[in-house]
Amino acid sequence: MPDTAGQRKVETMTQMMKAVRCEGFGGKHRLVRDHPVPRPGAGEVLVRVDGSGICAADRAMWDATGPWDLSFPFTPGHEFTGTVVELGADAAEMHGLSVGDRAIAELNVTSGNDFFRQRGAYHLTDCMEVLGATCDGGWAEYMIYPANAVIHRVPDGLSTKAACYTEPLANAIHGVQRADIQFDDVVVIAGAGPIGMGMVQAAALKTPRKVIVINPGAAKRTAALSLGADMAFAPDDPRLHEALGDLTDGRGADVFLEASGQTSAFEQGLQIVRKGARIVVFGVYKSPARVDLNIFGEFKELDVRGGHLAPFTYATALDLMARGKIDGDACVTHVYALEAFETALTRRPDPDELQIKIMLDPTL
């Protein structure tokens, strides 16, 4: 450790920090250089943020296209990893942490004992705070992990980039679990963003007959092939239908995971799956889909499942990356300093450029 626990604790007591503050939807973010470093209360953990990702939800806040009702101001950033610098009263025992440990907190911080928590569906409870939305997140030099947070230690040897990828990967793993993939399934994944790329790798670990990716950008299709996909096609490529016909004797895909957030992708999925197929909807959509409801019942008797957040999958994500089963480093393609958050938020890649996950590094 470069500093002793005592030195680092004193450092946080006297220091102001840089933080991005979101003061409303529609580009109302600003960098504050003299924001007070928070102090941990009972059960709370103060971390120095090592890295924090930019999610499509963060861009929706910037663009004012998201469906959420939030109170301002707050510090965004729900994909983060940090190093423990101070522990509130009883926090060490509660969370099994020491100063100097690297740790990640799950973004949804729940409380109470409602219907959903009683049944293990803590990610669906209404009694929830969200780090990076309803309380301060990781686009800052320091942040608090609340006392009720579910906190996971980052395995030794895992890079900051990979650790920062834990949250989207945990979502992807939940989606793959929802799909109930079997050995002989032909699996189609729409979207090769951070969650889609995690689904590709997690689905491949299930060893289905084929994993096929649909994505408009050629660079992401190539990357998906290197990360476990067997085939990759643009949405309008006629070879997609030819491949599915050959693999399934014309029946269609057994499993379809929608991770692009495009209603057109969901509509395409309805057309390319077989009767009785399983569809997992994991995107966040900006417009309603227009579909013939007869497809769900009368024509195909489809099993359509939603996917939301990452219940019980953070630890799995960390373990799979630590064991080299999933490549998190490959999915974090760009790193920016905190001061460059606006450039990072508005960055759009060239057609042939690979951009999957962007990380803000407050230490730069």
C-alpha positions in Angstrom: 0.0 0.0 0.0 1.4 3.4 -0.9 0.0 5.1 2.2 -0.7 3.9 5.7 -4.3 3.6 6.8 -3.8 6.5 9.2 -2.3 8.8 6.5 -5.1 8.1 4.1 -7.7 8.7 6.8 -6.2 12.1 7.6 -6.0 12.9 3.9 -9.8 12.5 3.5 -10.6 14.6 6.6 -8.9 17.7 5.2 -9.5 17.4 1.5 -12.0 18.9 -0.9 -12.6 16.9 -4.0 -13.6 17.1 -7.6 -17.1 15.8 -8.5 -19.5 16.0 -11.4 -22.9 17.3 -10.2 -26.0 16.7 -12.2 -28.4 19.6 -11.6 -31.2 18.6 -14.0 -31.9 16.7 -17.2 -30.6 18.0 -20.5 -26.9 18.8 -20.2 -27.1 20.3 -16.7 -23.9 18.7 -15.4 -21.0 20.6 -14.1 -17.6 19.8 -12.6 -17.2 21.1 -9.0 -13.6 21.2 -7.8 -14.3 22.1 -4.2 -17.0 19.6 -3.2 -16.6 18.4 0.3 -15.3 14.8 0.8 -18.1 13.0 2.5 -17.6 11.5 6.0 -18.8 7.9 6.7 -21.4 7.5 9.3 -22.2 4.3 11.2 -21.9 1.2 8.9 -20.8 3.4 5.9 -17.7 3.0 3.8 -15.7 5.8 2.2 -13.8 4.9 -0.9 -11.4 6.7 -3.2 -13.0 6.1 -6.6 -10.6 4.2 -8.9 -12.9 4.3 -11.9 -16.5 4.9 -12.9 -18.2 3.9 -16.1 -20.6 5.8 -18.3 -23.9 4.0 -19.0 -26.6 4.6 -21.6 -28.7 5.7 -18.6 -26.2 8.5 -17.9 -26.4 9.6 -21.5 -30.2 9.6 -21.2 -29.9 12.0 -18.3 -27.6 14.2 -20.3 -30.0 14.1 -23.3 -33.1 14.4 -21.2 -34.5 11.2 -22.8 -34.7 9.0 -19.8 -38.0 7.8 -18.2 -37.0 8.6 -14.6 -38.2 11.1 -12.1 -35.2 12.2 -10.0 -34.3 14.9 -7.5 -31.4 17.1 -8.1 -28.5 17.7 -7.6 -26.6 14.5 -7.3 -23.3 12.9 -8.5 -23.9 10.4 -11.3 -22.1 7.2 -11.8 -23.4 3.7 -10.9 -20.6 1.6 -12.4 -17.7 2.1 -10.1 -14.9 0.6 -8.2 -13.0 2.1 -5.3 -10.4 1.6 -2.6 -11.5 1.8 1.0 -10.0 4.8 2.8 -12.2 5.1 5.9 -14.7 3.0 7.7 -17.6 4.2 9.8 -18.5 2.7 13.1 -19.0 -1.1 12.8 -18.6 -0.9 9.0 -15.5 -3.2 9.1 -17.5 -6.0 10.8 -20.6 -5.4 8.8 -19.0 -5.6 5.4 -15.8 -7.6 6.1 -13.6 -4.8 4.9 -10.3 -3.1 5.9 -8.8 0.2 4.8 -6.9 -0.5 1.6 -9.3 -3.1 0.3 -10.7 -2.6 -3.2 -14.5 -2.9 -3.2 -17.6 -2.5 -5.3 -21.1 -1.7 -4.0 -24.2 -2.9 -5.8 -26.0 0.2 -7.1 -29.4 -0.6 -5.6 -29.5 -0.1 -1.9 -32.6 -1.6 -0.4 -34.3 -1.4 3.0 -37.4 -2.6 4.8 -39.1 -6.0 4.4 -41.6 -5.6 1.7 -43.3 -8.3 -0.6 -40.3 -8.4 -3.0 -37.5 -8.6 -0.4 -39.3 -11.3 1.4 -39.1 -13.4 -1.8 -35.5 -12.6 -2.6 -36.3 -10.2 -5.4 -34.5 -7.3 -3.7 -33.9 -5.6 -7.1 -37.6 -5.1 -7.6 -38.4 -3.5 -4.2 -39.9 0.0 -4.1 -37.8 0.7 -0.9 -34.7 1.5 -2.8 -32.0 4.1 -3.2 -29.8 4.1 -6.3 -26.2 5.1 -6.2 -25.6 7.5 -9.0 -29.2 8.6 -9.2 -31.1 9.1 -5.9 -27.8 9.3 -4.0 -24.3 10.3 -5.0 -22.4 8.0 -7.2 -18.9 7.5 -8.6 -18.2 10.5 -10.9 -16.1 12.0 -8.1 -12.8 11.4 -6.3 -14.5 9.9 -3.3 -17.9 8.4 -2.6 -19.8 6.7 0.3 -21.0 3.1 0.2 -24.1 3.2 2.4 -24.6 1.0 5.4 -27.3 -1.0 3.7 -25.3 -1.5 0.5 -24.3 -5.0 -0.6 -20.5 -4.7 -1.0 -18.1 -7.0 -2.7 -14.3 -7.1 -2.4 -12.5 -6.9 -5.7 -10.3 -10.0 -6.2 -6.6 -9.5 -6.2 -5.1 -9.1 -9.6 -8.3 -7.8 -11.3 -7.6 -4.6 -13.1 -9.4 -1.4 -12.4 -11.0 -1.5 -15.9 -12.3 -5.0 -15.3 -13.6 -4.1 -11.9 -15.4 -1.1 -13.3 -17.1 -3.5 -15.8 -18.6 -5.5 -13.0 -22.0 -3.8 -12.9 -22.9 -4.1 -16.6 -21.5 -7.7 -16.6 -23.6 -8.6 -13.6 -26.7 -7.3 -15.5 -25.7 -9.4 -18.5 -25.3 -12.5 -16.4 -28.8 -12.0 -14.9 -30.2 -11.7 -18.4 -28.4 -14.9 -19.5 -29.8 -16.7 -16.4 -33.3 -15.5 -17.2 -32.9 -17.0 -20.7 -32.4 -20.6 -19.3 -30.0 -21.5 -22.1 -29.7 -25.2 -22.9 -26.9 -27.1 -24.6 -28.7 -27.5 -28.0 -30.0 -23.9 -28.2 -29.3 -21.5 -31.0 -29.0 -18.2 -29.1 -29.3 -14.8 -30.7 -28.1 -11.6 -28.9 -29.2 -8.2 -30.3 -26.8 -5.4 -29.3 -23.0 -5.6 -28.7 -22.7 -2.8 -26.2 -21.4 -3.4 -22.6 -24.3 -5.6 -21.6 -24.6 -7.3 -24.9 -20.8 -8.1 -24.9 -21.2 -9.5 -21.4 -24.2 -11.6 -22.6 -22.0 -13.0 -25.4 -19.4 -14.2 -23.0 -21.8 -15.5 -20.3 -23.9 -17.2 -22.9 -20.9 -18.9 -24.5 -20.0 -20.3 -21.0 -23.3 -22.1 -21.1 -22.0 -24.0 -24.2 -25.1 -23.7 -26.4 -25.0 -25.0 -30.0 -24.5 -21.5 -31.4 -24.2 -17.9 -30.2 -25.2 -15.3 -32.8 -24.8 -11.6 -32.4 -26.8 -8.9 -34.3 -25.2 -5.4 -34.3 -25.0 -2.7 -37.0 -21.4 -1.7 -36.3 -18.8 -3.9 -37.9 -16.1 -3.3 -35.2 -18.4 -4.6 -32.5 -19.3 -7.6 -34.6 -15.6 -8.4 -34.9 -15.1 -7.9 -31.2 -18.1 -10.2 -30.4 -16.5 -12.9 -32.5 -13.3 -12.7 -30.5 -15.2 -12.8 -27.2 -17.2 -16.0 -27.8 -19.8 -15.4 -30.5 -19.9 -18.0 -33.3 -21.5 -15.7 -35.9 -22.2 -12.0 -36.2 -24.5 -10.2 -38.6 -25.8 -6.7 -39.3 -29.6 -6.5 -38.7 -30.3 -6.2 -42.4 -27.8 -8.9 -43.5 -29.8 -11.6 -45.4 -27.2 -14.2 -44.3 -28.7 -14.0 -40.8 -31.9 -15.6 -42.0 -30.0 -18.1 -44.1 -27.8 -19.1 -41.1 -30.8 -19.5 -38.8 -32.6 -21.5 -41.4 -29.7 -23.9 -41.9 -29.1 -24.3 -38.1 -32.7 -24.9 -37.1 -34.3 -26.5 -40.2 -36.2 -23.3 -40.7 -37.7 -23.2 -37.2 -35.9 -20.1 -35.9 -33.8 -19.3 -32.9 -34.5 -21.0 -29.6 -33.4 -18.0 -27.5 -33.3 -14.2 -28.2 -31.8 -11.7 -25.8 -32.5 -8.0 -26.6 -29.8 -5.8 -25.2 -29.7 -3.0 -27.7 -32.5 -0.8 -26.4 -33.9 -0.5 -29.9 -37.5 -1.4 -30.4 -36.7 -2.4 -34.0 -34.4 -5.1 -32.6 -37.2 -6.5 -30.4 -39.5 -6.5 -33.4 -36.9 -8.4 -35.5 -36.5 -10.8 -32.6 -40.1 -11.7 -32.7 -39.8 -12.6 -36.4 -36.6 -14.8 -36.1 -37.4 -17.0 -33.1 -39.2 -20.3 -33.3 -42.5 -21.2 -31.8 -42.2 -21.6 -28.0 -38.9 -19.6 -27.9 -37.6 -17.7 -24.9 -37.1 -13.9 -25.3 -35.4 -11.8 -22.7 -36.0 -8.0 -22.9 -33.1 -6.2 -21.2 -32.8 -2.9 -23.0 -34.1 0.5 -21.9 -36.2 1.9 -24.7 -37.0 5.5 -25.8 -40.1 4.7 -27.8 -42.9 2.0 -27.6 -42.7 -1.0 -29.9 -45.5 -1.7 -32.3 -46.2 -5.4 -32.5 -49.0 -7.9 -33.4 -50.0 -9.5 -30.1 -51.0 -12.6 -32.0 -47.3 -13.4 -32.3 -47.0 -14.0 -28.5 -50.0 -16.4 -28.3 -51.8 -17.5 -31.4 -48.9 -17.8 -33.7 -45.9 -18.7 -31.5 -46.8 -19.1 -27.8 -43.6 -17.2 -26.8 -42.1 -17.1 -23.4 -41.2 -13.4 -22.9 -39.2 -12.5 -19.9 -38.0 -9.1 -18.6 -34.6 -8.5 -17.2 -33.8 -5.8 -14.7 -30.6 -5.0 -12.8 -28.3 -7.7 -11.3 -29.7 -9.6 -8.3 -27.1 -12.0 -6.8 -24.8 -11.7 -9.8 -22.1 -9.2 -8.8 -20.1 -11.9 -7.1 -20.4 -14.2 -10.1 -19.2 -11.4 -12.4 -16.2 -10.8 -10.3 -15.4 -14.5 -10.0 -15.7 -15.2 -13.7 -13.4 -12.3 -14.5 -10.9 -13.2 -11.8 -10.7 -16.8 -13.2 -10.2 -15.6 -16.7 -13.5 -16.9 -18.0 -14.8 -13.4 -19.0 -12.6 -10.6 -20.3 -13.6 -7.4 -18.7 -10.6 -5.4 -19.9 -11.6 -6.0 -23.5 -15.0 -4.3 -22.8 -13.6 -1.0 -21.4 -12.2 0.6 -24.6 -11.8 4.2 -23.6 -10.6 6.0 -20.4 -11.0 9.8 -19.7 -10.1 12.1 -16.8 -13.0 13.3 -14.7 -12.6 16.8 -16.2 -13.3 15.4 -19.6 -16.7 14.0 -18.6 -18.6 16.0 -21.2 -16.3 14.8 -24.0 -16.8 11.3 -22.8 -20.6 11.6 -22.5 -21.0 13.0 -26.0 -18.4 10.9 -27.7 -19.7 9.0 -30.8 -17.3 6.6 -32.5 -16.4 6.5 -36.1 -18.2 3.7 -38.1 -15.1 1.5 -38.0 -14.0 2.3 -34.4 -14.6 0.0 -31.5 -16.3 1.7 -28.6 -17.9 -0.5 -25.9 -17.5 1.0 -22.4 -16.0 4.4 -21.4 -14.6 4.8 -18.0 -13.9 8.0 -16.1 -10.7 7.9 -14.0 -10.7 10.5 -11.2 -7.0 9.8 -10.5 -5.9 11.2 -13.8 
